[in-house]
Amino acid sequence: MTTETVTSHQEPHLERQLSNRHIQLIAIGGAIGTGLFMGSGKTISAAGPSVIFVYMIIGFMLFFVMRAMGELLLSNLNYKSFSDFAADLLGPWAGFFTGWTYWFCWVITGIADVIAIAGYSKELWPGLPLWIPGLATVAILLLLNLTTVKAFGETEFWFALIKIVAIVALIVVGLFMIFSGFQSDAGPASFTNLWSHGGFFPNEFMGFVAGFQIAVFAFVGIELVGTTAAEAKAPEKSLPKAINSIPIRVLLFYVGALIILMSVTPWTQFQAGHSPFIAMFSLAGLGAAATIVNLVVLSSAMSSANSGIYSTSRMVYGLAQEGDAPSVFSSLSRRKVPQNALFLSCVLLLSGVVLMYAGQDIGKAFDMVTTVSAVCFVFVWSIILASYLAFRRRRPHLHDASKFQMPGGIPMVCVVFAFFAFVLWALTTQPDTLLALLVTPVWFILLGAAWFVLRRRPAHLARYESFQAELAQDEESAVARKFEKVQK
């Protein structure tokens, strides 16, 4: 749960400093992750051109998860994030499991980003020790996040803008290469490359299934806009706009970019562990552009790690406010930033450097942590949908009054749940992802043990009762305001 306690008027609280401009670009930045720039090489080599349908299907399904999240967050503006409505609608255990699992998700994702940054830094500066870019990344992001939440918003705004410009540039250059009849050792650049090398499903159904493994990780962070609800200036306007633009983002940034990449170069030329974005600009003879894209990939990983540090610190802060984390993480600095929670997140990100030295294989380390992260994100997305089902059952009047209802309703929730079951099955089809899938339950066992200890503590029960009372009061106030408008 991430509600703020109101026992003291002098206690500092999170401030609504994120403007609509920040929210929109944070949402776009969340949708364009390291998985697209670094992981798409493996996805294409596994699934071939059918990867286009992989990204479209995942984006389609997650759109409904985001719409369910949006309807719930806007049903009561006292919800600070999805762990709040999970605690309210499903019970305190759901808030505890969701908050800590989401925190764990972003710590793991941040470690993957540190690994990616170290890997690309080594390509730009051969011989550079891996610990230098890893340590520098964590230090820079810590300094940026220690200022104000507005500074985070500005940083993420420009990070997202860089990614957008890079993808648009790739699409424009790729189209020019296709229509100008560009030739390479692999053959001419043409849209026919999409189907002339074994068709759209060259590796048949199981190759198509394999594409879902790393592609799911490309979408982690798409729900990040939900953690900004407590610090958004006008969530009623910014959240719906950001969520509704998800289909356009998926079509342009994922599907559009992949179509261009596989048209310029046949899918058979792509390799896991190598960014197809860099390869295309190098192929065009644009050496400087390829270097620039390498820097863009670095900024993309920095952006994802930046989002991770932000979201994990806010989750730990909220959990501490409710007694579900040590109280030392519940304090805010004079700049209204949870600095102790930030320090915790940054220290844990440094484990990415240790992981690289332990395995000496950046590609395998990246695959392992991304699979664990993807499984945990599927759990969080499932909790959002379960909360929506409880919302429809317990508060039908709020659903009827909502101006941002989830399309498809309950039947669509069942479809998305079936899709998540398919994704988990897909992770069992390859040895590396199966190992990560088998390791992940250890996290939930640890959480269950911690919850068994915490759930009966009087302080925890008292905080939860206060949380429920605050939400009920806010709901009554909202109903009263709507009644006054009708009377007028």
Helices and strands as residue ranges (DSSP letters): H 20-31, H 34-37, H 40-47, G 48-50, H 51-75, H 82-90, H 92-124, H 131-145, H 149-179, E 183-184, E 187-188, G 191-194, H 204-218, G 224-231, H 235-244, H 246-249, I 250-256, H 257-264, G 267-269, H 276-283, H 287-321, G 327-330, H 339-349, H 351-359, H 362-394, H 396-401, H 409-427, H 431-439, H 441-454, H 458-487
